Amino acid sequence: MAFEFFLSLFIMAVGVSFAGAFTHLYQGVSKEVAHLRFDGKNYLGSLGLLAMSFLCGPYIMMQMGWQSQDDGTVSIANMLLGSLVGFGWGFINGLLLLGLYFAIVG
């Protein structure tokens, strides 16, 4: 039971860390802030933004959870919801990335 729990934590950590690294890479290359969007100038641009949103999604969701309210405070409900969605999404990304890695490596 403990092995499965730590395996799921490892998969989630891989997904979230890849999302953070890819988000900073995207922001450095494109010189714009990463957002969840798909409004490209053409069809290929829309697909690229959709792929970026999927890969960067966990990190973006956790950043959205830490946004401050009008009075300068952070809402605990927004923070918990953003973290829950971000870590769940990170698990999905981690499964896809580790599956791709093990399919290539063998």
VENRA-V994326 format. One record per backbone hydrogen bond with DSSP energy under -1.0 kcal/mol. CO is the residue of the C=O (numbers start at 1). NH is the residue of the N-H. E is the energy in kcal/mol with one decimal. If there is no record, write none. Layout:
BEGIN
co,nh,e
CO,NH,E
CO,NH,E
END
This chain:
BEGIN
co,nh,e
1,5,-1.7
2,6,-2.5
3,7,-2.2
4,8,-2.2
5,9,-1.9
6,10,-2.2
7,11,-2.4
8,12,-2.2
9,13,-2.4
10,14,-2.3
11,15,-2.1
12,16,-2.5
13,17,-2.4
14,18,-2.2
15,19,-2.0
16,20,-2.3
17,21,-2.4
18,22,-2.8
19,23,-2.2
20,24,-2.2
21,25,-2.1
22,26,-2.7
23,27,-2.5
24,28,-1.9
25,29,-2.3
26,30,-2.8
27,31,-1.1
35,37,-1.0
42,46,-2.1
43,47,-2.1
44,48,-2.1
45,49,-2.3
46,50,-2.1
47,51,-2.3
48,52,-2.4
49,53,-2.6
50,54,-1.9
51,55,-2.5
52,56,-2.9
56,60,-2.2
57,61,-2.8
58,62,-1.9
59,63,-2.0
60,64,-2.4
61,65,-1.6
64,67,-1.1
69,72,-1.2
73,69,-3.6
75,79,-2.1
76,80,-2.5
77,81,-2.5
78,82,-2.6
79,83,-2.1
80,84,-2.4
81,85,-2.5
82,86,-2.5
83,87,-2.8
84,88,-1.9
85,89,-2.6
86,90,-2.2
87,91,-1.6
88,92,-1.5
89,93,-2.5
90,94,-2.6
91,95,-2.4
92,96,-2.2
93,97,-2.8
94,98,-2.8
95,99,-2.2
96,100,-2.2
97,101,-2.5
98,102,-2.8
99,103,-1.7
100,104,-1.9
101,105,-3.0
102,106,-1.8
END
